[in-house]
Amino acid sequence: MATLFKQKYDDGKLGEVVEKALNDDPSVYITGLVVVSSKGVVRLAGNARDSLSKRHAVETAHRSIERAKLTFQRIEDEILLMS
């Protein structure tokens, strides 16, 4: 039986684009960075040195997806602040 619905999200590409953007941005300081995408939901995990860096990482991820013109549902921020 043929697939009737085309895959809506390219999770592999989403993860690749976001991870590259975060790794290439010197102002993003996240240790143990993990980027996972499933069904259009991009999850960011790791440890940020402060809330500004955490917020910047999420914004950078969002911009990178928009620049790549990829479809996604949302970004889930699971980044922890270092104490």
N, C-alpha and C positions, 0 to 999 in steps of 0.2 A: 504494500500500500504506500503510495506516495505521501510525502509530508505536505500537509495542506497549509501550514503556517511557517513562514520564514522566521528564523531566529531573530528576535527583536533586538537583542543586545549582543555585542561582541565582547564578551567578558575578558578574553585573552588580550585584546587590544586595549580595553579600558585599563586593565591592570598595568600593562606595559607603558602606556602613555603617562599615567599618573606617577608610577614609580620613577620613570626617567625624569619627569619634571621636578619631582621632589629631590632626587639625587643630584640634579644639575644646578639647583638653586642654592647658592652658598649661604643665603640667609635663613634657610630651613635647617634647624638643628634638632633632628630626631634620631635618637639612638635606637637600635633594634627595630628599624622601620620594617613594617610588614604591610603590603598592599594586596588585598584579595577582592576579586569581583565575582559576584554570583547573581545571575538573573538581573543584571543592571544595578545592583547595589554594591557600591565600592566601599570597602571597609579599610580604614587606616588605623594602624596600631603601632605602638612604640612608646618611647619616653621623650617628652619635650622638656627643655630646660626651663621654659616659662610659658605663661599663657599667650603671650604675643607670638612666640614661635609656633605654638600649637595652632592658633588661629590662622597664621600665615600659611601653614602647611595645608589646611583645609581649603583656603582660598586659592592656593597654587594648584591643588588638585582639581578644583572646580574649573579654573581658567584653562587648564591643560585639556580637559575633556571638551570644553566649548571650542577651543582652537582646533582640535582634531575633528570637530563636528560629529562626535559620537553621541549616541542615544544612551541615556542612563536614567535610573529612577532617583537615586539619592546617594549622598556620601554619608557614611556612618563614621563618626569620630570616636574612636576607642583609644585615642592617644592619652597617656597618663602624664601628669606633671611630675618631674623629678623633685624629690624633697631634699 
